[in-house]
Amino acid sequence: MRIRLEKGKQKELILLAKNDNTWKELSKKVNLNENYLANDLKSERRLISENIYNKFCELCQLNFDQFIIKRLNDNWGKSKGGLNSRGSTIKIKIPKPNESLAEIVGAILGDGHIMYHKKEKKIGVYQVNITGDINKDKNYHTIYLRKLFKDLFNIKTREIISSRNDGRHLVVYSKELVNFFINMGLKAGDKIKNQTTIPKWIWQNNKYLRACIRGLIDTDGCIHKMSKKDPQLLRINFTNYNQTLLEDTRIAFIKLGFFPSKIICYKQFFISRKDNISKYLKEIGFSNKKHQDRLNQFIAL
């Protein structure tokens, strides 16, 4: 069963249950995904299950039964456009391997994740989520990636802002999309634990590999000056705590004719040779406007 409370009462209940806990701490207590809890449930875009409702009441030691408007069966969303409908019935266009698809895979590997949220014994929410900075990644999320998802899959994205950590989330709810990426070789859940890495089909074509690297650098990379005296001495860094992905990305650069540094502190490597920077800008480039703007500032100095 799912609980429909009076407007504003679901958010009030969740915040009372949260008290002084972080969202991560609360999500562990009630066994829910942190992003789903802090964004979808708190904003009342989704109704809470009776089981979770009881947990919230127990945590804040209050009874909100007086605010219950209706109890609904778990499959109510199929006819009302709710939870199950959003996650399960949206049809997507299935693209063939191409550069745009490889670039989206890179962005997901870099600063995104795939997940399906289990509610009791059933799967309720299928989600692809790419995270970025609330201001710096606005153009990249709302214009560039949004268009890529629309062109490739004929699917709409949603923008979720997390004010607590200045986070911007580009989110797609689709069972078919999640299954598409899982069948490709990406894994749902914790990428570091799963050691998710570049799919095999991308390695077979250097155009795909360059596009995938662009997605990785646009999300988990940066460009900066090496010297205050010479602002045109630049370095492109890639940082990631997934060791398999970190090593494979470095190998990908080598395969494409670059000379990356060794991996430093088990989390990053960089390219800094002047000819390699020029090669990167010519052959790969940036789709994320924040990197291009930063580059333009350096060149103007």
C-alpha positions as CSV (number, residue, x, y, z in Angstrom):
1,M,0.0,0.0,0.0
2,R,1.0,3.6,-0.6
3,I,0.1,6.5,1.6
4,R,-1.3,9.8,0.3
5,L,-1.0,12.5,3.0
6,E,-2.4,16.1,3.0
7,K,-0.3,18.4,0.9
8,G,2.9,19.3,2.7
9,K,2.6,16.6,5.4
10,Q,4.8,14.0,3.6
11,K,7.6,16.6,3.5
12,E,7.0,17.6,7.1
13,L,7.0,13.9,8.3
14,I,10.3,13.2,6.4
15,L,12.0,16.3,7.8
16,L,10.9,15.4,11.4
17,A,12.2,11.9,10.9
18,K,15.5,13.3,9.5
19,N,16.0,15.6,12.5
20,D,19.8,16.2,12.8
21,N,20.7,13.3,10.6
22,T,22.2,13.7,7.1
23,W,20.2,12.5,4.2
24,K,22.7,9.7,3.8
25,E,22.2,8.6,7.4
26,L,18.4,8.8,7.1
27,S,18.5,6.8,3.9
28,K,20.4,4.0,5.6
29,K,17.9,3.9,8.5
30,V,14.9,3.5,6.2
31,N,16.8,1.5,3.5
32,L,16.0,3.9,0.6
33,N,18.2,5.5,-2.0
34,E,19.5,8.9,-0.8
35,N,18.7,10.8,-3.9
36,Y,15.2,9.3,-4.2
37,L,14.5,10.1,-0.6
38,A,15.9,13.7,-0.5
39,N,14.4,14.7,-3.9
40,D,11.4,12.6,-5.0
41,L,9.8,11.8,-1.6
42,K,10.6,15.0,0.1
43,S,9.2,17.1,-2.8
44,E,6.1,14.9,-2.7
45,R,6.6,13.8,-6.3
46,R,6.3,10.2,-5.1
47,L,4.0,8.7,-2.5
48,I,5.6,6.8,0.4
49,S,4.9,3.1,1.0
50,E,3.0,2.1,4.1
51,N,6.2,0.4,5.4
52,I,8.3,3.5,5.0
53,Y,5.5,5.7,6.4
54,N,5.6,3.6,9.6
55,K,9.3,3.9,9.8
56,F,9.2,7.7,9.6
57,C,6.5,7.8,12.3
58,E,8.6,5.6,14.5
59,L,11.7,7.8,14.0
60,C,10.0,11.0,14.9
61,Q,7.7,9.3,17.5
62,L,4.6,10.9,16.0
63,N,1.4,9.6,14.4
64,F,0.4,11.2,11.1
65,D,-2.7,9.0,10.5
66,Q,-4.9,12.1,10.9
67,F,-3.4,13.5,7.8
68,I,-3.9,10.4,5.6
69,I,-6.2,11.1,2.7
70,K,-6.1,7.8,1.0
71,R,-4.4,4.4,1.0
72,L,-3.6,3.2,-2.6
73,N,-2.6,-0.2,-4.0
74,D,1.0,-0.5,-5.1
75,N,0.0,-0.7,-8.8
76,W,-2.0,2.6,-8.7
77,G,0.6,4.3,-10.8
78,K,-0.1,2.2,-13.9
79,S,-3.4,3.9,-14.3
80,K,-2.5,7.3,-12.7
81,G,0.9,7.9,-14.3
82,G,2.7,7.4,-11.0
83,L,5.8,5.5,-9.8
84,N,5.5,2.3,-11.8
85,S,4.3,4.1,-14.9
86,R,7.3,6.5,-14.9
87,G,9.8,3.7,-14.4
88,S,8.4,0.9,-16.4
89,T,6.2,1.9,-19.3
90,I,8.2,4.7,-21.1
91,K,9.3,3.4,-24.4
92,I,12.6,4.4,-25.9
93,K,14.2,4.4,-29.3
94,I,17.1,1.9,-29.3
95,P,20.1,3.4,-31.0
96,K,22.9,1.6,-32.8
97,P,26.5,2.1,-31.7
98,N,27.6,5.6,-32.6
99,E,29.8,8.5,-31.2
100,S,26.9,10.2,-29.4
101,L,26.1,7.0,-27.5
102,A,29.7,6.5,-26.6
103,E,29.9,10.1,-25.3
104,I,26.8,9.5,-23.1
105,V,28.4,6.3,-21.8
106,G,31.5,8.3,-20.9
107,A,29.4,10.9,-19.0
108,I,27.6,8.1,-17.0
109,L,30.9,6.4,-16.2
110,G,32.4,9.7,-15.1
111,D,29.8,11.4,-12.9
112,G,26.7,9.4,-13.4
113,H,25.1,6.3,-12.1
114,I,22.4,3.7,-13.0
115,M,20.1,2.4,-10.4
116,Y,16.9,0.7,-9.7
117,H,15.3,1.2,-6.4
118,K,13.8,-1.8,-4.7
119,K,10.7,-1.3,-2.7
120,E,10.2,-4.3,-0.6
121,K,10.3,-7.3,-3.1
122,K,9.4,-5.2,-6.1
123,I,11.4,-2.8,-8.2
124,G,9.8,0.6,-8.3
125,V,12.1,3.2,-9.8
126,Y,14.6,2.8,-12.7
127,Q,16.9,5.8,-13.0
128,V,19.9,7.1,-14.9
129,N,21.4,10.1,-13.2
130,I,24.3,12.3,-14.2
131,T,25.5,14.7,-11.5
132,G,27.2,18.1,-11.8
133,D,27.7,21.5,-10.3
134,I,24.5,23.5,-9.8
135,N,25.9,26.5,-11.8
136,K,28.9,25.4,-13.8
137,D,27.3,22.4,-15.4
138,K,23.9,24.0,-16.2
139,N,24.6,24.4,-19.9
140,Y,26.1,21.0,-20.2
141,H,23.1,19.3,-18.5
142,T,20.1,21.3,-19.7
143,I,21.2,21.9,-23.3
144,Y,23.9,19.5,-24.5
145,L,23.2,16.2,-22.6
146,R,19.4,16.8,-22.7
147,K,19.6,17.0,-26.5
148,L,21.7,13.8,-26.7
149,F,19.2,11.8,-24.7
150,K,16.4,13.1,-26.8
151,D,18.1,12.5,-30.1
152,L,19.4,9.0,-29.2
153,F,16.5,7.6,-27.2
154,N,13.6,10.0,-27.9
155,I,13.2,10.4,-24.1
156,K,12.9,13.4,-21.9
157,T,15.2,14.2,-19.0
158,R,14.4,15.9,-15.7
159,E,16.5,18.4,-13.9
160,I,16.8,18.0,-10.1
161,I,18.6,20.6,-8.0
162,S,20.1,19.6,-4.6
163,S,20.6,22.8,-2.6
164,R,22.3,21.0,0.3
165,N,25.4,20.3,-1.7
166,D,25.1,22.6,-4.8
167,G,24.4,19.5,-6.9
168,R,22.7,19.4,-10.3
169,H,21.2,16.1,-11.4
170,L,20.1,15.3,-14.9
171,V,17.7,12.3,-14.4
172,V,15.9,9.9,-16.7
173,Y,13.3,7.5,-15.3
174,S,13.0,4.5,-17.7
175,K,13.1,0.8,-17.1
176,E,14.0,0.2,-20.8
177,L,16.9,2.7,-20.6
178,V,18.3,1.2,-17.5
179,N,18.1,-2.3,-19.0
180,F,19.7,-1.0,-22.2
181,F,22.8,0.2,-20.4
182,I,23.0,-2.9,-18.2
183,N,22.8,-5.1,-21.3
184,M,25.6,-3.1,-22.7
185,G,27.8,-4.0,-19.8
186,L,27.3,-1.0,-17.4
187,K,26.3,-2.0,-13.9
188,A,23.7,-0.6,-11.6
189,G,24.6,0.6,-8.1
190,D,28.0,1.6,-6.8
191,K,30.5,2.0,-9.7
192,I,33.5,1.7,-7.4
193,K,32.3,-1.5,-5.8
194,N,31.3,-2.9,-9.2
195,Q,34.4,-1.6,-11.0
196,T,32.3,-0.6,-14.0
197,T,34.4,0.4,-17.0
198,I,34.3,1.2,-20.7
199,P,32.2,-1.3,-22.7
200,K,33.9,-3.6,-25.3
201,W,32.1,-2.1,-28.3
202,I,33.7,1.3,-27.7
203,W,37.2,-0.1,-27.8
204,Q,36.6,-1.4,-31.4
205,N,36.4,2.0,-33.0
206,N,38.7,4.9,-32.2
207,K,35.9,7.5,-33.0
208,Y,33.8,5.9,-30.3
209,L,36.8,5.8,-27.9
210,R,37.5,9.5,-28.4
211,A,33.8,10.3,-27.8
212,C,33.7,8.2,-24.6
213,I,36.9,10.0,-23.4
214,R,35.2,13.4,-24.1
215,G,32.3,12.3,-21.9
216,L,34.6,11.2,-19.1
217,I,36.7,14.4,-19.1
218,D,33.6,16.6,-19.4
219,T,32.3,15.1,-16.1
220,D,35.3,13.9,-14.1
221,G,38.1,15.9,-15.7
222,C,39.4,19.5,-15.6
223,I,41.8,21.8,-17.4
224,H,44.1,24.1,-15.5
225,K,47.3,26.2,-15.8
226,M,50.7,24.6,-15.0
227,S,52.5,27.8,-14.5
228,K,51.6,31.3,-13.4
229,K,54.5,32.7,-15.6
230,D,53.2,31.0,-18.8
231,P,49.4,30.7,-18.7
232,Q,49.4,28.8,-21.9
233,L,51.2,25.8,-20.3
234,L,48.1,23.7,-19.7
235,R,47.3,20.3,-18.1
236,I,44.2,18.1,-18.5
237,N,43.5,16.0,-15.4
238,F,41.3,13.0,-15.0
239,T,40.3,11.9,-11.5
240,N,38.3,8.8,-10.6
241,Y,38.3,6.4,-7.6
242,N,37.2,3.4,-9.7
243,Q,40.6,1.8,-10.3
244,T,39.5,-0.3,-13.3
245,L,38.0,2.7,-15.1
246,L,41.0,4.9,-14.2
247,E,43.5,2.4,-15.6
248,D,41.3,1.7,-18.7
249,T,40.9,5.4,-19.4
250,R,44.7,5.9,-19.3
251,I,45.1,2.9,-21.7
252,A,42.5,4.5,-24.0
253,F,44.6,7.7,-24.1
254,I,47.7,5.6,-25.0
255,K,45.7,3.7,-27.7
256,L,44.8,7.0,-29.3
257,G,48.4,8.2,-29.4
258,F,48.6,10.3,-26.2
259,F,51.3,10.2,-23.5
260,P,49.5,10.4,-20.1
261,S,51.3,10.5,-16.8
262,K,51.5,7.6,-14.4
263,I,48.5,7.2,-12.1
264,I,49.0,9.4,-9.0
265,C,47.7,8.5,-5.6
266,Y,45.5,5.8,-7.0
267,K,43.0,8.4,-8.2
268,Q,44.3,10.6,-11.2
269,F,46.5,11.0,-14.1
270,F,47.0,13.9,-16.5
271,I,48.3,14.9,-20.0
272,S,50.5,18.0,-20.1
273,R,52.8,17.8,-23.2
274,K,52.1,20.8,-25.4
275,D,51.6,18.6,-28.5
276,N,49.3,16.3,-26.5
277,I,47.1,19.3,-25.3
278,S,46.8,20.5,-29.0
279,K,46.0,16.9,-30.1
280,Y,43.3,16.6,-27.4
281,L,41.7,19.9,-28.4
282,K,41.8,19.0,-32.1
283,E,40.7,15.4,-31.9
284,I,38.5,15.2,-28.8
285,G,37.7,18.6,-27.4
286,F,35.1,19.6,-24.8
287,S,31.3,19.4,-25.0
288,N,31.0,20.9,-21.4
289,K,30.9,24.6,-21.8
290,K,32.6,25.2,-18.4
291,H,35.8,23.5,-19.7
292,Q,35.7,25.5,-23.0
293,D,35.1,28.7,-21.2
294,R,38.1,28.0,-18.9
295,L,40.3,27.2,-21.9
296,N,39.3,30.4,-23.6
297,Q,40.3,32.4,-20.5
298,F,43.7,30.8,-20.5
299,I,44.2,31.5,-24.2
300,A,43.2,35.1,-23.8
301,L,45.9,35.7,-21.2
